[in-house]
Each structure stands twice: as C-alpha cells, then as structure tokens.
Amino acid sequence: MKGNIGTPFFTGFPVDPALDWQMSRAEKYCLIDLMNHLKPEVAIEIGTYKGGSLQVIQHFSNEVYSIDISPAPKKFLEPKFPHVHFIVGEGDKLVHELFTRIDQEGKKLGFVLVDGDHTCAGVQRDLHAILSYPHKHPFVILLHDSFNPQCRKGISTIPYKNYPAVEYVELDYITGSFWHNDTYREMWGGLAMIRVNPGNQQPLHILASQGHLYRRAFWGSTHLIKDRLSFLGPWKKALYRMLGKPYRTDIYDEF
Ligand SMILES: C[S@@+](CC[C@H](N)C(=O)[O-])C[C@H]1O[C@@H](n2cnc3c(N)ncnc32)[C@H](O)[C@@H]1O
C-alpha cells in the first residue's frame, strides 16, 4: 500500500487505509493511545496533508481545527470529516486567533500536533506562536520528525526559560528512523513531546533519551553536508536531474 507507511499495522482503531498517514508504525500507535488517553475537548493540528493523523485526532476530540498551507486537504477531506474546522494558511500565523476563540467559547485546548513546516525556522515559528499565548489550561504538544536535524534544532533551540509554563520536553518521546524508504542516509520521523502547564512551578529538564542514537545516525547521515547546502534549494530539481537521481518532494513512502 504505497503511501500508507507502517503497514501492516494492526490496531483496534478503525484506520481508514484510503487516508495516507505520514507516520511510522510506532508513531501511529503512540498517537492512537495518547489521544485515547487525553480525549481533548479541543485539538489543533498543523499539517493536515491527506488526513492520516487527523482521522485519529478527530475520533478522540470533541472539536478539531486542522490547518494546512495548501487548500487541497480542505477540499478533499471536508466531505469526509464535516465536523472538523479546516483552515487554509500558515500555522504560526493562525494559532493565536484560534486560542483566543477557544478561550472566548469557554472551551479547553487539550492537544496540538505540529507537523507543518519542517525547516528549523518553521518549527521555531510554530512553537513560539504556540508557547507565547497566555494559556489557561494544561495541554500536550506533539511534534513530528524530531529525529530530523532541522526539526530537532528548531525544537531544542527554543529559549524555554522564557516560557515557564513548559514543564516537560522530550525530543525522543518516540524515536525516529535512519535511511528508510530510499531516502539515502536521511533522518526522519520521531515524535517530540512538550507538556504545557500554566501552573508549573518546577524547573524544566529537556530530555533527549535517544541522543546517542541521534548523534550516531547524524555522523553517518547526508544532513552533515546536505543541510549546509540548503541555500541551493531553488536549483535542487535541476541538480537532481543532472545527477540522474529522482527528485522526491515526498520523503515518506513505506517504512
Ligand atoms: C508531513 S505533512 C503532514 C502529515 C500528516 N500530519 C500525517 O501524519 O499524515 C506536512 C503538511 O504540512 C503542510 N504545511 C507545510 N508548511 C505549513 C505551514 N507553515 N502551516 C501549515 N501547514 C503547512 C503541507 O502542505 C503538508 O500537507
């Protein structure tokens, strides 16, 4: 089943195989169980894509806002999930407005999935936007692709001391993968978890429980060179063609 990574995947959750779900098997199990545990009143997803993760989030939440920069997810998924609020735009520019709306309606935000812009700056923008709001209730943030060096840097370089409500950060809540799906020595996947608790009094410890694995993989990865050449981005397609390599915009396939 091309596109639906992590198959075969056995679970009691009624997974729709028609919805491409861009997560590994471990990440899928985690999301299902975490959502079943949290059962949030309101959840927000940044990065809808083809609705894979959304099918789980909407199943366990009373209300969901799913944001994507592309209008395609709204167009294709609205008929399937009529109760989800699909929003087209950039996550970091939209979340404050949503938080305010949720507060004004007297509801509680319980969960945010960050899986949109995967650049270091993009992850930082999303996190700053989420953490800089004066939240009234505790909630959980999951960030996908925390094993990817750019995403990981985006998560780990946030000055958390400026956000005292952050009580827990674990970069490797679920470990990611190295060199899968023909991505030639690339690192992807992984889920980071951040717990926000406005009543937090404890000092924050930032955990990276698979830091050794991450560093081992990094020194054998193409990110060492590739990420430094990211300024060549606009010419990437032509470069791949010159080298006779297929240019893939979709880094995920089958785990
Ligand atoms: C990796 S996919 C999301 C996968 C999905 N969460 C899942 O598990 O199946 C990333 C999505 O984020 C969207 N995206 C990229 N940058 C964004 C941004 N700044 N704000 C919102 N969405 C963004 C892309 O259009 C794409 O659909």
The ligand as an ORCA input file, in Angstrom:
! r2SCAN-3c Opt
* xyz 0 1
  C       4.185     15.848      6.673
  S       2.699     16.523      6.105
  C       1.568     16.237      7.431
  C       1.254     14.780      7.619
  C       0.069     14.452      8.493
  N       0.116     15.139      9.770
  C       0.023     12.954      8.702
  O       0.517     12.476      9.755
  O      -0.435     12.256      7.817
  C       3.013     18.236      6.187
  C       1.852     19.133      5.759
  O       2.105     20.435      6.281
  C       1.713     21.410      5.360
  N       2.463     22.641      5.682
  C       3.715     22.995      5.317
  N       4.042     24.178      5.857
  C       2.975     24.585      6.594
  C       2.693     25.713      7.406
  N       3.591     26.703      7.600
  N       1.479     25.805      8.030
  C       0.549     24.819      7.854
  N       0.764     23.731      7.086
  C       1.956     23.598      6.480
  C       1.993     20.782      3.997
  O       1.159     21.363      2.997
  C       1.677     19.298      4.270
  O       0.349     18.988      3.901
*
